[in-house]
Amino acid sequence: MPQSRALKSEALWERIETTEQDWDLAEPQLLTNMFSQLVVIRTFEEYVLELAAEGLVHGPAHSSIGQEGGAVGSVLALKDGDTINGSHRGHHQFLAKVLAHVEPKGIDPAKDFSDEIRAELLRTLAEICGLDRGYSHGRGGSMHLRWMEAGATGTNAIVGGGVPIAAGSAWAHRQAATDAVAVTYFGDGAINIGSTLESLNLASAWHLPICFFVENNRYAVSTTVDESTGEPRLSGRGPGFGIDSFQVDGMNVLATYLATSKAVDRMRAGNGPTLIEAEVYRYFHQNGPFAGSAFRYRTKEEEQTWRDRDPILQLTEQLLRRSILSELEASQFTGRARELMHDLGNTLLEPHPGGKPGQRRIKPGEWPHPSFVDVGVRGDLSEFIDAPTADREDFAGRMAEVKFIDVVSGVMARRMAVDDRIVVLGEDVHRLSGGTSGATRGLSEAHPDRVLGTPISENAFTGLAAGIALDGRYRPVVELMYADFIWVAADQLFNQIGKARHMFGGSDPVPLVLRTKVALGTGYGSQHSMDPAGIFASSPGWRIVAPSTPFDYVGLMNSALRCEDPVIVLEHVELYGALGEGVPDEWDYCLPVGKAAIRRTGTAVTVLSYLAMTKHVLEAVEWTGADAEVIDLRWLDRASFDWDTVSASVQKTNRVLIAEQGPLGTSYGGWVVDEIQRRLFDFLDAPVERVTGGIASPSISEVLEAAAIAGTAEVAAKLREMLGDGGA
């Protein structure tokens, strides 16, 4: 019979509870500040629900009434330089961080509210109502609250979506040699989602100073913790990843404070991440002013049991017991807080003209102007005012034949040598003499602390890079080994990185570069061969560059690294081993943003292409003798598309062919066709034609792969169809 022995995690896992002695030892100023914050946040939330009931909050109002103890207790254990982010139910966490920032010595319940408190509560209320004076000019609303100055880096409507981003904030704190920590708040629903679990692993592996703060309110909408997991003690997740973990009664604000203080001390000492499970309860339904019992997924008796343990009641009892505050003083402060909220509401609201008695509306002047709708989807490119731009026709340096893959690693080596903000991360980028393709050759030896080999967890490390970019002190370059892996990291790429600038008001940069390989024609099959240009072109916020020559790669990568918007740099595997014209001695020039390249002049047809397909187009033109003007687009996103060059060519040729390799369904050219036929219809003598691959994704078989993608032969056939065998 085999022998067995129990295994034990080396990570700490314990429950922290308060004693009467803990309450006696707590500083009066700490307790009164806790009380003040709890009351202000509670009355704020009650007023938001009041507005929601009147239809004055457009969209959801996810109140945190009942859960304030976890937020206040944890935030007051932090320093001003520490950062937090949260979930869709994040009013209480955001307000706790804001109040601690504007009143670092605490809120005295015996004094009037300061102008700073009034101003920030008004901005928060305005944001929740979608108004111009809000932090993000109303774009973020209830679920996307952000004030970077206070260390509140953004709440998040995607369950678990903010967790990887907080890991990036923690990485930046440590890289900058500070003792600051990050706290990410999420709930019992998010604890089971992949991005959270990936982030737990990554934070543990890298010993990041991040606290995973789980607000276990027992319900993900109406589904209970006991239904959704076999281990309802959610703090048990931590030890499985080697993370010190604590369970605490989140209705007890002092217990939460003590647990967070212990966790923070361990993180500041360099002991890696921590996890706190705070047992809390939301008094109302997922959204709006009704109790959960109204929807029959919990009972009134259960709700009352938790209300009897209300964090404000518990704290008030201790304040009265220690004679720190009287019942009258506590009641008067609560009354003043309610008056404050109604005063702030009167700033934003007015009687509804022609409405029912007592009906209110938002003052018309408080709304953002409709013309603001698209402002800030991308930046204004002012960062390029003094950029050293050059293109092939005006470059004065020495040119030579160089290998494409050598400039990929060469330009990054140059940039990292002169800019210590740049950090590279991805799978195997620190090994194999430059990753799987040699694109990062020599970088890890030169910059071991800035070339980060990641676990196979694209959503986590892409989100971590997002957090680094939003922090502002560093410029991450993410490598996704194959373009198909964008779907694994899709939440971070499209919901987070692509939308962040616009969603949070349009002014904050998101300086992130994503490198990825297009492997069409290499036999890697359906899940390693996609061209993602069409996907990114239809997603807001991203800029897209597609270099087809070594010269262009250097200039486009330099522009991508200078840009304050997220940029995806597409690299075709077919080009890696190819020789082409490049610059062996100069690594610092930028290609102008939004400038295409005319690779061949002609008068009979304009052919638009990019990446390796440009070479196939030029070969097809030679085969057929077509009088074609070939334009290598280089910049593919809508904002950077070179309409001047394309329009001038179409007005000359009166015919257009768009040529790309990949499958029809995800192809890039669809939106370009639509735009050309609307912009340039009067100059077209025939419909815009396209060459793409087939419907199916490429498969492993060499024969079937060749049939699935387009190349020289397909372009040549289309040119003959359009122009006849003579090509004119």
N, C-alpha and C positions, 0 to 999 in steps of 0.2 A: 504493500500500500504506500502511495507517495506521501511524503511529509509535507505539511503546510505550515506557513508562519504568517502572521499578520504583517501587512505593510502599513507604514504610517507616513503621512505627508510631513515634510519638514516645515511646511508653512504653518503659521499661526492661524487658528480658527477659534474664536471665543466670543461670548456674549458679554457685553458691558452694561451693567445696571448701576443706578445711583443709590446711594444710601442717604440717610438724613444728615450724616456728617458731610457728605459731598455738598448738599444744599447749604449747610452751615458755613462751609469753607468758601463757597462761591462769593466773589466780590459783589457788593451791592450794585455797583455801576454796571457790571456785566448783566446782572439779572434785570435791572430796569431797562437796559438797552434791549435785551431779549424781549421783554414785555412790550416795549414801544414798537419794535419791529413787527412782532406778531400781530399787534392790534392794527397797525397801519396797513399791513398786507391783507389782513382779514377784511377790514372795512373797504379797502380798495377793491378786493374781489367781489364783495357784496354789491358794491356800486356797479361794477361791470355786469353782474348778473341782472341788476335792475335795468341797465341800459339794454341788455340783450332781450329782456322780456318786452321792452318797448319797441323792439326791432331796430335799434340804433347801432347795433354791432353787426356789420355785414360779414357773414361767415361765422365760424365757430367761436365759442367762448368757453374754453376748457378751464374751468375754475379749479383751484387747488385748495379750496376751503376744507380745512381739516388736516391738511398735510404741511402746514406752515412750520411746524416744529422741526421737521427734518431739514428744511432749507435754512431757517434762521440759525439753528444750532450748528450746522456745518459751516455756513459762510462766516460766522463770527470766529471760527477757529482759523481763518485764513488771513493772510496779509493782503494789502492792496495790490501788490504785484502779482499775486496768484490769479489764475484764470479759471473761469467756469464756462461750461455750456450745458444745454439742457434739451428737453424734449418738447413736444407740442403742449404739454401741460407744464409750463415753466414760468408763469407769472411770479410765483412766490420766490423761486431761486433768483430770477433776474432782479426783482425788487430788493431782495436781501443784499445782493452784491452792490446794487446802486446805492442803497441807503448806507451801507457800510463805507462806501467810497466818499459820499458827500458829507457824512457825519462820522469821521474816523474815531472820534472820542465818544460816540454813542448818542442816542436820542434821549434827552432828559424829559420824562413825562410831565414834569412840573413846568416846563417852558413851552412857549409858542413854537410852532413849526418854523424852521428856517426857510428863507427864500429858496435855498438850494433844493430842499426837499420838495417844496411846492412846485418848483420848475421841473424836476425830474418825474414826479408823479403825473404832472400834466402832460409831459412828453410821452410817458408810457401810456396814459389813457388815450391820448390822441393817436398813437400808433395802433393800439388795439381797435380803435374806431376807424382806422384807415385814413387819417387826416395828415395834412401837409406838415404840421409842426411836429409830427412824430419822428422818432429816431431815423426811420427809413422812409420818411415822407408818405407813410401809409401803405407802402408796398408790402411790408412784412406782416402787419397785423398781429393778432394774438399769438400766432405760432412761431413767429420769426422776430424775436426781440434781441437787439444787439446794441451794446454801447461799449466799444473797445476801450475807451478811456477808463472805464470802471473795471475792466477785466472781464466783462460779460461778452463772450465772443460769438454768441448766437444760439438761440433756441432753434429747434428743428422739427419739422412736421413729419419727417420720415422716421418711422420707429427704428431706433438704433442708428440712424444716419449720422448723428453727431458724435458718436463714440470714437470712431477712428480719427476724426478731426481733432478731438481733444488730445489724443495721443501725439499728434503732430505738434500741438501747443506745448505739451510736456517735453518733447524732444528739443524744441527750440529753447525752452528754459534751460535745460541741461547743457546744450551746446554753447549757449551764451555764458556759461559758468556762473549762473545765478543759483540761488537755493529755492527759486519759485517752483510751485507745483500747479498741476491742473486737476480740476475736478469735473467729471462728466456725470450728469444726472440722467437717469433713465428708469424705466419701470419694470414691473414683473413681466410685461409682454416682451420687451426688448432683450431681456436676459437670455432668451432662447434663440435670438436671431443671429444669423451668421456673422454679420459685421461686428457684433459685440463679442462673440466668442473668438473670432480672429484677432480682435484688438486685445483681448485679455492675453492671448498667447504672445502676440508681438510685444506688448508692453512688458510682459514677464521676461521674455528672451532678451530684451534690450535694457531691462532694469530702468524703465522710464518712471519719472516722478508724477504718476497719475493715480488719482483715486477714482475708482468705479463706484459711484454712489447709487445704489439700487433703492428706489422708493417702492417698496412692496405694499401696494394698496389693495392687494388681493384680487383685483379684477382688471383684466384687459378687455375694456368695454364691459361685457357681461360674463365673460368666460373666467372662471376662477383659477387661481394658481393650482389648486389640487387637481383640476381637470387637465391643465396644460403641461404639467411636469410631474415626474415621478419623485422628485425631491423638492418639496415646497420650501425648504430652508434654503433660500436662494444664495445666501452667503457661502453655501457649500461649493459653489462653482469656483471660488477663488483658489482654495487649496489644490484643486485638480490641475491648476496652471502654475502652482508654486507661488501663489500670491497670498500674503497675510490678509486675513479677512475677519470682519467683526460684524456681529449682529447686535442691533440695538432697538429699543422701543422709540420709534420716531415721534411718538406723541409726547415724549418727554424731552423737552428742548435741551435741558442740561445734560442728560445722558448722551444725546446726539453730539453735543459740543465736546464732551469728554472723549467720546469714541473718535471723533474727527481729529481732535487734538493729538491723540495717540497715533493715529494713522499719518497725520501730517509730519509729526516728529520723525517717524520712521522713514518717510520719503525724503525729508530734508537731509537726513543723515546718509542718504545714498543707498537705502535698502530696497529700492525698486517700488513697484506699484502696490497699492492696497485696494481692498474692496470693503465697502460698508453696505450692509442691508439694513435699511431703516423701515420698521413696520409702521405703516401709516394708513390712513383711511380717507378717501375722498367722500365728502358728505353728499355730493350731488352726482348726477348721472355723468357719463362720459362728456357730454356737452350740454350746456344750458342750465336753467334754474330749477330743474326737477330732481327729486331724490331718486336714487336707484330703485327703491321699492315701488315707485310709480310704474316701473317697467317690469316688475315682478321677478327680477333675478336676485333680489335679496329682500330680507324682511325688515319691517320697521323696528322690530326688537333688536336685530343685529345693528342697525344704524344707531339706535339709542345707546346701546352698549358702548359703541365707540365714541359717541358724543359725550358720554359721561367721563371719558378720559381725555377730553379736549385739551390741547396743549396750552391754551390760554388759561383755562380753568386750573390746570395743574400748577402752572407757574404762579398764578395769582394767589393760590392757597399758600405757597411758600413765601411769597412777598408779604402776605398778611401775617403769617406765622412769625416771620423775622422782623415784623414792624418796619419794613423798608418802605411799604406803600400802604395807604389806607384804602378801604373800600370806596370811599368818596373820591379819592385821588384817582383810583383806577377807573371809576365810572366817569369822572370828568374828562380824563384823557380819551377814553373811548368816544365820548360825545364830541370832543373837539376833532377827533379823527374823522368822524362821520360828517361833521360840518365842513371840514376841509375838502372832502371828496365832493360834496354838493357845490361848494364854491368853485372848485375846479371844473365840475360839470357845467356850471353856468357860463364859464369862459367859452365852452365849445357849443353849447346848446341855446336854443331860443324857442319860444312858443311857436307852434306850427300854425302859420296863417291859414285860416279856413278849416283847420282841423277840429277834432273833438275837444271839449274842455279838458285842459291839462295835458293835451298831446304836445310833444316836443319834437324838434328836428335839429339836425346838425346845422350850424350857421353856414350859409353858402360859402363864405369867405374862408372857411377852414379846410375845404377840400383841395387836394392838389389839382393843378390845371391839367386838363386832358392832354395837352401837348407834351406833358412830362412822361407819357406812357412808355416811350422807347428809350428815353435818355438813360445812358449808363449800361445798356446791354453789353457794350464794350467801351473801352476808354477812348480818349481823343487823340492818342498817339503823340502827345506832347513830349513824351520821353525820347522821341526821335529827332527833336529839334537840332541837337548838336551831334547826331550820330554820324560816324565816318562812312557814309554811303558810297557805294561804287557798283557799277554793273560792267558786264564784259566789254562793252564798246568804249567805256571811258576809264578802264583800269590800266594804270601805267606800269604796274609791276611785272616781274618775270613770270611767264607762263610755261608750263611743262606738262607732260603726260604723268598723271598720278593715279593711284588706285583709289577707287571710291571709298572703300572701307577705311583706308588710312586717313582720309580727311575727317571721317566721322569721329575717330578717336583723337585725331590731331587737334581739331578745333576745340573739343572739350578739354583737352590737356591745357591748351592755351587759356581758355576762359577760367578754368579752375585755378590756374597759377596766378592770375591777376585779379580774381574776384573771389574772396574767401566766403562769400555768401552762398555760392553754388554748392548744392549737395545732390549726389546721384544715388538713386535707389532702385532696386529691382532684383529679380531672381538671378543669381549667379553673376551679377555685374562685378563682383569682387574676386572672382575665380576664373579659371579656364583661360588665362591670358586675354582677358577682356570680354568675358561673357561668352555666350554661345556663338557669337558671330565676330568677336574681336572688336566690337564697337567701343568698349571701355578699356582698351589695352593700356596698361601703365598707370591708370588713374588711381587704383587702390594702393599701389606702392607709394605714389607721391602724396596721396591725401587719404590715409587710412581712416580718419575720423569723418570723412565726408563722402565716402563711397560705401554704401550700406547694402550688403547682400540680405535679401529679405526671405522670410518663409514663403511658401506657395500660398499666398493669401492676398490676391490682387485687390479685393475690396478694402482690406485693412490698410495695406501699405499705400494704395492710391489715396485713401482718405487721410492717412497720416501726412502724406505730402500736401494735401489740401490744407490741413491745419498748419503746416510749416509755412505755406504761401500766405495764408491769411494772417499769420503772426506778423509778417512783414520784415523780419530780420534776415531771412534766408530765401534762396531761390531754388526750389526743388526741381530736379529733372528726373522724371519717372520713366523707366523702361518697362513696357509690357512686351514680353518676348514675342508674341504674335498678336496681330490686330484683333483676332477673334476673341481674345481675352478681355476686350472692352466690355463684353456682356457680363463677365464675372464682376467687373468693377463698375457696372453701369450706374448704380445709384450715386456713387461718388463722382463719376465723370459728368453725368447729365443733371441730376437733381441738386448736387452740391456745387461742384467746381464751376460748371457752366452757368449756373443761375445766381451764384453768390453776389457778384458785384451789383447786378440789377436789383435783386431781391432786397438787399440791405441798403438801398438808397442810391446806388449808382456811382459813388465816389471812391470807394476803397478798392485798391488793386488786388488782382489775383495772379501773381507772377509765377506761373507753373508751366513747365514744358513737359509734354508727354511724347516720348519716342516710341514708335512701334513699327514692326516689320509687316510688309505685304509680301506674302510668300506664294503668290499665284505662279503656277508653272514649276514648282519645286517638288511635287509629289507628296505634300504634307496633308492633303485631303481636306474634307469639308470643314473641319474644325480648326484648321491652322492656315487658311488661305484667303481670308476675306480682305477686301479693300474697304476700309471704313469711311472713305471720304464722303459718300452720300449721307451716311448716318450723322456725321459731325456737322455737315453743311446744313442739315435740317434741325439742328439743335442750337438754341441760343447761347451766345457768350463765347464760343470757341473761335479762334483763328486757326487756319489750316495751311500748312506749307507742304509742298510736294517737290523736292529737288530731284532733278534728273541728271545733273552733272556734278562733278567734284567742285567746280567753281561755285555753282549755285548752292551746294550744300553748306559750304563755309559761311557764305553771306546770309543764307536763310536761317541757319542755326544761330548766328550772332544776332540777327533780328529777333528771333524767337526769345532768346535769353535777355534781350533788352526790353521786350514788350511787357507791359503791365497787365496784359490779358493772358488767360490760358491759351497756349498754342500747342497743337498736335503737329509733330514733325513725322511725316510718312517716309519710310525708307523701303525701297523695293529690293528684295533679296537678289533679284536678277542683276542689279547694279553693283552689288557689293564687290565682286571680284573684277569688275570691268575697269579698264583704263579710260581716262577722259581728261579733258583740258582742265587744269587746276593751277593753283598758286602754291608752290612749294615753300615760299619764304614769308608769306603774309597771311595772318590769321585774324585780323581785327576789323575787316570791312563788313558792313551790313548791306544786304540787298534792300532796295527801297520797298517799303510795305505797299502791297497792291500793284506791283509792276510785273506784267507778264513779259515773256521773251519771244520775239519772232525768230524762229529757228530757220525759216526759209521763206522768202517772198514769192508771191504769185498773184495771179489775177482771176483765176477761174473758180476757185473754191477756198473757203477758209476752213482749216481743220484745227479743232481745239483738242488738246490732249494734255497729259501730265504724267509724271513718274516714268517708269520704263516703257509705257505705251508710246511716249514721244519718239523713242528710237524706232519702234515698229512702224509708226506713221511715216517717218522719214524714209525708211526702207521701202514702204509701199509706194511712196511718191516716186522713188527712183525706179522701181519695177515698172510702174505704169506710165511714167513720163508726164504725169499730171501737172498742170500749171497751178499748183496748190500753194497757198500761204499757210505755213504751219506755225501755230502759236502754242508754246509751252506755258500753261497758265501759271504755274508756280504757287500762287496764292489762290486758294479754293473757296474760302468762306465768303459769304454774301457781302460782308462789309469790305473785304479786301479785293474783290474781283475787279480785274482791270477792264472796265467797260470802255475806256477811251481807246485802248489798243484794239479790242475786239470790234467795237463799233466802226472804227476807221477801216478795218479790214473788210468787214461785211459790206460797207458802203462801196467798196472797190470790187469785191468778188460776187456779191449778190447770192451766194450759196454758202451753206454752213454744214459741216460734218463734225460731230462730237464723237471722239474715239476713246474708249476705255476698255480695260481688260475684263473686269469683273462681271458677275452675274447681273442680269437685268433688274432683279427685284430691289437690290440695295444700291443700285448704280448712282453715280454722281450726276450724270448728265441730264436727268429728268427735269430738275428745277432750272437748269441752264437753258434747255429748250424752251420751256415756258417763258422765261424772262426774255430770251432773244426774240421770240415771236411776238411778244407784246411791245418790246422796246424798238425793234428794228423791222417790223412787219413791212413797212413801205419800201424797204431796200431789198427784200427777199424776192427772188424769181421762182423759188421752189420751197417746199417745206424743209425745215431743218431735219437732217438725217442723223442717224446714230449707228455706231458700232459698239456692241457690248458682247459680253459672254452670253450664255444661254440662261435658262430659268434655274437650272440646278446649280448648287455649289460644286466646285471642283471635287473630284474624287481621286482615290489613290492610283487607279489604273492610268498608266501613261497615255493610253489612247483616249480614255474617257475624259481625262483632265484636259487634253488638247482640244477635245470637242466642246468642253464646257467654257473655255476662255477664248478671248479674241486676241489676235496678233496680226502680224504683217499680212498674211493671206486674206484675212477678213477685211482689213482696211483697203487692200488693193481691189478686192471684189466690189466693195461699195463705191470706190472712186470710179471704177469702170462703169458701174451702173449709173452713177450721177453724171459722168462727163463723156461716156463713150470710150471706146478703146483708144482713141487718140489722146484722151486726157485733157482736152481743151474745152 
